[in-house]
Amino acid sequence: MKSIQQLARSRALPSFATPRVQNVRAHRLWQRSFSSTPAAFELARLDASKLTIKKTTTPKELLPSKDLVFGANFTDHMLSVEWTAKDGWHAPQIVPYQKLQLDPSACVFHYAFECFEGMKAYRDAKGQVRLFRPDKNMSRLNKSSTRIALPSFDGDELTKLIGQFAKFESRFIPDARGYALYLRPTMIGTQSTLGVGPPGSALLFVIASPVGPYYPTGFKAISLEATDYAVRAWPGGVGDKKLGANYAPCIVPQQQAASRGFQQNLWLFGEEEYVTEVGTMNLFIAIKNKETGKKELITADLDGTILEGVTRDSVLGLARERLIPQGWDVSERKIRMSDVAEAAEEGRLLEVFGSGTAAIVSPVRTISYRGKLVNCGLKENEEAGEIALQMKNWIEGIQYGDEEHPWSHVL
Ligand SMILES: *Cc1c(COP(=O)(O)O)cnc(C)c1O
C-alpha cells in the first residue's frame, strides 16, 4: 500500500505534497505526520554506518596486567558523537583519546547535564570479544539522558558503535579470567550559555579502561555502616537514573563510614528504614522467612529510588530460573533494616551481598546499625556465602562465554 505521502507526491493531495512551510517546527510536524523518508529538515538519527576512524600515531604500551587500577588507565582512542538540536546526531568518530574542549559556560559544568553507563567487554576462550546485555545499558542510558533533557538515541546503533570501538581497542583486554575492558558511555550537555534550559547541543562519548578482577585474591567480604542521617534517593526523584549528579553527594557519607572503619555505607530510606542500596551497588539479602519457613532471596523493588542494575536483573533472572527449583523464594520487595537485624539475631540471616558490574557480587560480613554490629551469616573463615559464589560463577561463565547464553553478545 502506498503511504499518504507517496500518494500526495504522485497525484492526489497536492497540498500535502508541498506544505506551506511557516517555519521549521511546522515543517517538522508535517514530516513526522506524513513523511516516511528522511528529508532535509529531519533530524539525523544516530547512524553507526557513518563511523569514521582516526588512528593514534602514538600507541600506548600495555601495562602489566597486575598493575591495572580500576578506571585509572585508558586505551588509545575514544568514541565520540556530537548532537545538536538543529541537526540531530552527527557522524560518529573514533579518534585518539584526547582532552575535551568546552567553553567554561557549558551547561554540564553548571547544571549537571551529565549521565553515564558502566559496562564491560570480555575476551572469551576463543579470543572473541563479548558484551554482556548491552541492550540493558542502552535503554538505561536513554532513560537517564531524556530525564535531563539530553537527546535520546537508537540503542542498537550505539551498541554497534561500542562493539566496533571495543574490538578496535581489544589489544587492551588482557587474556585472563576476571580481566575486561571497562566501557564508560557518557553524555553531556555542551551548550555554552548560563540560561537554565534544555541543552541545544550535547556530546556522547565512550572511553575504555582495561580492568582486572575486583577481588584478585578471591572474595573479601566487606563491612557496611547503615546510613540513617542522609538519603541517596527519594520517591519521584532521579535515584533510578545514572546521573552524575547522584554520585557526588554520596561521597561524604561514604567518607564518614570509612572514618569509622566501614568500607561502604548502606542507604536506608524513610521512617521504616528500608534497606535500599549499598554504595553504588544493589543489595541482596538471603533469609529464612519466618512465616513461610522457606529460604528467600530479597532485593528492593524498583520503586524509583533504586538503580535498575543490570547485574541485579541478572541475579534475579538466574535466581528465578535456578534457585526456585531448589525451593527458594525470590522477591523484589521492601525489607526493613530492623527485620534484617531480627533475622540475624534469630539465626535466619543466611547471607548479604551487593551486586554491580565492577565486582558482579560483593559479599557483606557485617552491618553497623544503631550502635550494634549485625552479623550477615558468614562464618569467620568464610569470605562469601553460597549464593554469592554461585551467582558470580554463573554470571562470569556467561560473560566469558563458557556458557552460551542469549545475554552474551559476541562482537
Ligand atoms: C551502576 C549502579 C548500580 C549497578 O548497576 P549495574 O548495571 O549492575 O552495574 C547499582 N546502584 C547504583 C547506584 C549504580 O550507580
The ligand as a Gaussian input file, in Angstrom:
#p B3LYP/6-31G(d) Opt

LIG

0 1
 C       25.533000       1.429000      38.380000
 C       24.865000       1.277000      39.695000
 C       24.422000       0.028000      40.162000
 C       24.745000      -1.269000      39.487000
 O       24.286000      -1.373000      38.195000
 P       24.898000      -2.481000      37.225000
 O       24.190000      -2.246000      35.954000
 O       24.603000      -3.790000      37.822000
 O       26.364000      -2.230000      37.151000
 C       23.704000      -0.016000      41.342000
 N       23.445000       1.093000      42.060000
 C       23.874000       2.301000      41.660000
 C       23.544000       3.491000      42.478000
 C       24.601000       2.426000      40.472000
 O       25.045000       3.611000      40.076000

